[in-house]
Amino acid sequence: MLLLTAALAHFPTSGPINPALGVMGFPDCRRAHPDLPLDAEAAEVDLICPQRGTPGAIKLAAVGDSITAGVHSSGGNHTYPAQLQLLLDQGQGEGTYAVTNLGACGSMLLRNSSSPYWARPQYTALIAGKWDIVVIMLGTNDAHNDCGAPGSRPGCSSNWSKDCGGVLGNASLDDCRFAADFAALVAVVKTLGTTPAGPQVFVMIPPPLMSANSGWPNFQPVINSLFPKLIPLMKEATAGVQGPIDIFGGMGGVPDWRAKFPPSCTLTSSWQPCKLFCDQQSCDYCHPNDVGYSHLARLVYEGLGF
C-alpha cells in the first residue's frame, strides 16, 4: 500500500472527496477499513469493489479513470456508468443488465507508470469477476505522464513527442507501449467471460481536454490530437475489440481544436460543448458535469449498439 500511495502522489489530483469512501469520485466500491483515518491517496488502495447485479443479469464492467469514477458529478446516479445503468433499465428492461463502475482516479493504462490501473483495487475487482461486456476508457492520465514535457513528474514513462507517432505526426503503433499495454489488458479481459468466447470488449476515445488553463497545457495535444488517431489503430490491431466509441467527438472534440476551443470554458461560453463541462458546481475542463456525464452515457449506450 505504501508504494502505491507514493506513486499516486506523483499525479495531479484535485476534486471533491466522496465522504463515504474518502476518495474522489463514486466507483462501485466500499472501504476495506472504513474506521481508519486515511487520506485520499491511502483510501484509494483501501477499496473493495464487488460486482453488481443478480446472477442472471448481463454483467458490464466500466473500466477507466476519474472520468469513469465520476469526479465532479454530484454522485448518486450522475456518473456515466450509473446513467448508463438507467438507460439500460429503461431500454432493455430493469435488471437485464448490471453495470459496475470500476473507475480509479488518477490511473493510467501504461503498466510502467506512476499510477497504473493494473495496481489498483478496481483492477483486482475486474479480474475477479466474470463479464459479458467490458468498456475501457483510459489514457487521459497517461497524457499527463509525459517524460518529454517540461517539468515532467517522477515516474513518467512516455515521451509523447516521439512515442506512438508523436503528437505532431501521424499516429503509429511503432514504439508504442501504450498500444502494447492496451493489447495486454484486452488479453486479460478476454479470459474473464461468462462464456468461452470471452466478453465483448469496447474501447472508447476519451473526452477532449477543453482548455489550456486546465493546469496541464502541455498535454492537450496528446488527448486532443494523438488519441483520436491512435485509439482507432489500436482497436484495429487488437483482436476481439469493438468500437472505438468516440467520446472525444461526441463531447465536442474537433480536429482543429486549437482554433475552435476557447481559452477557457465559462458559464457563458459561446462554444456549446463547454456546457458539458462547466456549471455552477465545477468547471475544470477535463471532467464533465452532471449534464456531460448523462450525455457521455448516451454516447456509450448508442456505441454498444442500442
C-alpha positions in Angstrom: 0.0 0.0 0.0 2.8 2.5 0.8 4.4 2.1 -2.6 1.1 2.8 -4.4 0.3 5.7 -2.2 3.7 7.3 -3.0 3.1 6.7 -6.7 -0.3 8.4 -6.6 1.4 11.5 -5.2 3.2 12.0 -8.5 -0.1 12.6 -10.3 -2.0 15.9 -10.1 -5.3 15.0 -8.4 -7.9 17.6 -7.3 -11.6 17.4 -6.8 -14.2 17.0 -4.2 -13.9 14.0 -1.9 -16.7 11.4 -1.6 -17.2 11.3 2.1 -18.5 7.7 2.1 -15.2 6.4 0.6 -12.7 9.1 1.4 -11.7 9.3 -2.3 -12.6 11.4 -5.3 -15.5 10.1 -7.4 -18.1 7.4 -7.0 -16.8 4.0 -8.0 -18.9 1.0 -7.0 -16.6 0.2 -4.1 -16.6 0.2 -0.3 -13.8 0.8 2.1 -12.0 -2.3 3.4 -11.1 -0.4 6.7 -13.7 2.3 7.0 -12.7 3.2 10.5 -9.1 4.1 9.6 -8.4 7.8 9.2 -6.8 7.6 5.7 -6.1 10.5 3.4 -7.5 10.3 -0.2 -4.3 8.6 -1.6 -4.3 5.9 1.0 -8.0 5.4 0.8 -7.7 4.8 -3.0 -6.0 1.5 -2.2 -8.3 0.6 0.7 -11.2 -0.2 -1.6 -13.2 -3.3 -2.3 -15.3 -3.2 -5.4 -17.8 -6.1 -5.7 -19.5 -6.9 -8.9 -23.0 -5.6 -9.2 -26.2 -7.4 -10.3 -28.1 -10.6 -9.8 -26.8 -13.9 -11.1 -28.9 -13.8 -14.3 -28.0 -10.2 -15.3 -25.7 -9.3 -18.2 -22.6 -8.0 -16.4 -20.9 -4.9 -17.8 -17.6 -3.5 -16.4 -16.9 0.2 -16.9 -13.0 0.4 -16.7 -11.5 3.8 -16.5 -10.1 6.7 -14.5 -11.6 9.6 -12.7 -13.9 10.4 -15.6 -15.5 6.9 -15.2 -15.5 7.3 -11.4 -17.5 10.5 -11.9 -15.3 13.2 -10.4 -17.2 16.5 -10.4 -20.5 14.7 -10.8 -22.9 15.2 -7.9 -22.8 11.5 -7.2 -25.7 9.1 -6.9 -27.0 8.3 -10.4 -24.9 11.1 -12.0 -21.8 9.2 -13.0 -21.7 7.9 -16.6 -21.9 4.2 -15.5 -24.9 5.0 -13.3 -26.6 6.9 -16.1 -25.8 4.0 -18.5 -27.5 1.7 -16.0 -30.6 3.8 -16.1 -30.6 3.8 -19.9 -30.2 0.1 -20.0 -33.0 -0.4 -17.4 -35.3 1.8 -19.5 -34.4 0.5 -22.9 -33.7 -3.2 -22.2 -35.7 -4.0 -19.1 -34.9 -3.3 -15.5 -32.4 -5.9 -14.1 -31.4 -7.2 -17.6 -28.0 -5.5 -17.4 -25.8 -4.7 -14.3 -23.1 -2.0 -14.7 -20.2 -1.9 -12.3 -18.3 1.3 -12.1 -14.6 0.3 -11.9 -13.2 3.8 -12.4 -9.9 4.5 -10.5 -9.0 8.2 -10.1 -5.5 9.1 -11.5 -5.0 5.7 -13.0 -3.1 5.0 -16.2 -3.2 2.3 -18.9 0.6 2.2 -19.0 1.9 -0.5 -16.7 5.3 1.2 -16.2 3.8 4.4 -15.0 3.4 6.4 -11.8 -0.1 5.1 -11.2 -1.0 2.0 -13.3 -4.6 0.9 -13.4 -3.2 -2.6 -13.1 -2.2 -1.9 -9.5 -5.5 -0.6 -8.3 -8.3 -2.3 -6.4 -10.6 -1.8 -9.3 -8.3 -4.0 -11.5 -8.4 -6.6 -8.8 -12.2 -6.5 -8.9 -12.1 -6.7 -12.7 -10.1 -9.8 -12.9 -12.0 -11.4 -10.0 -15.3 -11.2 -11.9 -16.9 -12.8 -15.0 -18.2 -10.3 -17.5 -20.3 -10.2 -20.6 -19.2 -6.7 -21.7 -16.1 -4.6 -20.7 -15.9 -1.0 -21.7 -12.4 0.6 -21.5 -11.7 4.3 -21.4 -8.2 5.0 -20.2 -5.5 7.4 -21.5 -6.3 10.9 -20.1 -3.9 10.4 -17.2 -1.3 8.7 -19.4 -1.1 12.0 -21.3 0.0 13.6 -18.0 2.8 11.1 -17.6 4.9 12.8 -20.3 8.7 12.4 -20.0 9.1 14.8 -22.9 7.2 17.7 -21.2 8.9 20.5 -19.3 8.9 19.7 -15.6 7.7 16.2 -16.1 6.9 14.3 -13.0 8.9 11.4 -11.4 7.7 8.1 -12.7 6.9 9.2 -16.2 7.2 6.5 -18.8 6.3 8.1 -22.2 7.7 10.8 -24.4 4.6 11.7 -26.3 6.6 13.9 -28.7 8.0 10.7 -30.1 6.0 7.7 -28.8 3.2 6.2 -30.9 4.0 8.5 -33.8 4.2 11.7 -31.7 1.7 14.4 -31.2 2.9 16.4 -34.3 2.9 13.5 -36.7 0.7 10.6 -37.7 -0.3 8.1 -35.1 1.7 4.9 -35.2 1.8 1.6 -33.3 5.6 1.6 -33.7 7.4 2.2 -30.3 4.0 2.4 -28.7 3.9 1.0 -25.2 0.5 2.5 -24.7 -0.9 0.3 -27.5 1.1 -2.8 -26.3 -0.3 -2.4 -22.8 -3.8 -2.0 -24.2 -3.4 -5.2 -26.1 -2.1 -6.9 -22.9 -5.1 -5.6 -20.9 -7.5 -6.9 -23.6 -5.8 -10.3 -23.5 -6.5 -10.5 -19.7 -10.1 -9.2 -20.1 -10.8 -11.8 -22.8 -10.2 -14.6 -20.2 -12.9 -13.1 -17.9 -16.0 -14.0 -19.9 -19.2 -15.8 -18.8 -18.8 -17.9 -22.0 -15.6 -19.4 -23.5 -15.6 -16.7 -26.2 -14.9 -14.1 -23.5 -16.7 -10.8 -23.0 -17.4 -8.2 -25.7 -14.7 -5.5 -25.3 -15.3 -1.9 -26.4 -12.6 0.8 -26.4 -13.5 4.4 -26.1 -11.7 7.6 -27.2 -11.6 9.8 -24.0 -13.2 13.2 -23.9 -11.3 16.3 -25.0 -9.3 18.4 -22.7 -11.2 21.6 -23.2 -8.8 24.3 -22.1 -5.0 25.0 -21.8 -5.9 26.7 -18.5 -6.6 23.2 -17.0 -3.2 23.3 -15.5 -2.0 20.6 -17.9 -1.5 22.7 -21.1 1.4 20.5 -22.5 -0.9 17.5 -22.6 -3.8 18.9 -24.7 -2.1 17.7 -27.9 -1.9 14.1 -26.6 -5.5 14.0 -25.6 -7.0 16.1 -28.5 -4.7 15.3 -31.4 -2.9 11.9 -30.8 -5.5 9.7 -29.1 -8.3 10.3 -31.6 -6.0 8.9 -34.3 -4.1 6.3 -32.2 -7.0 4.5 -30.5 -8.7 3.5 -33.8 -5.4 2.0 -34.8 -5.2 0.1 -31.5 -8.7 -1.2 -32.0 -7.9 -2.5 -35.5 -4.7 -4.1 -34.3 -6.2 -5.9 -31.3 -8.3 -8.9 -31.9 -11.7 -9.0 -30.2 -12.1 -5.3 -29.7 -15.1 -3.3 -30.8 -15.6 0.4 -31.3 -14.0 2.8 -30.8 -16.8 4.7 -29.2 -15.9 8.3 -30.0 -16.4 10.1 -26.7 -13.9 12.7 -27.9 -16.1 13.8 -30.9 -19.3 13.3 -29.1 -18.2 15.6 -26.3 -17.2 18.4 -28.6 -13.7 17.4 -29.7 -12.8 18.5 -33.2 -9.6 18.1 -35.3 -9.0 21.8 -35.4 -9.4 22.2 -31.6 -6.6 24.7 -31.3 -8.6 27.2 -33.4 -12.1 26.3 -32.1 -11.7 25.7 -28.4 -12.0 28.8 -26.2 -9.1 29.8 -23.9 -11.3 28.8 -21.0 -14.8 27.4 -20.6 -17.1 29.6 -18.6 -20.7 29.5 -17.7 -21.3 32.0 -20.5 -19.1 30.4 -23.2 -20.4 30.5 -26.7 -18.7 27.2 -27.5 -21.6 24.9 -26.8 -19.6 21.8 -25.7 -18.4 23.9 -22.7 -21.9 23.3 -21.2 -21.0 19.6 -20.8 -18.0 20.5 -18.6 -18.9 23.8 -16.9 -21.7 24.6 -14.4 -22.1 26.2 -11.0 -20.6 23.1 -9.3 -17.4 22.8 -11.4 -15.6 23.9 -14.5 -12.3 22.1 -14.7 -12.2 21.5 -18.5 -11.4 17.8 -18.1 -14.2 16.2 -16.1 -17.8 16.6 -17.3 -20.6 18.0 -15.2 -23.8 16.1 -14.5 -25.2 17.1 -17.9 -22.0 16.0 -19.5 -21.9 12.6 -17.8 -25.5 12.0 -18.9 -24.5 12.8 -22.4 -21.5 10.6 -22.2 -23.7 7.7 -21.0 -25.9 8.2 -24.0 -22.9 8.0 -26.3 -21.8 4.7 -24.7 -25.3 3.3 -24.9 -25.5 4.0 -28.6 -22.0 2.8 -29.1 -22.9 -0.5 -27.6 -25.4 -0.9 -30.4 -28.7 0.1 -28.7 
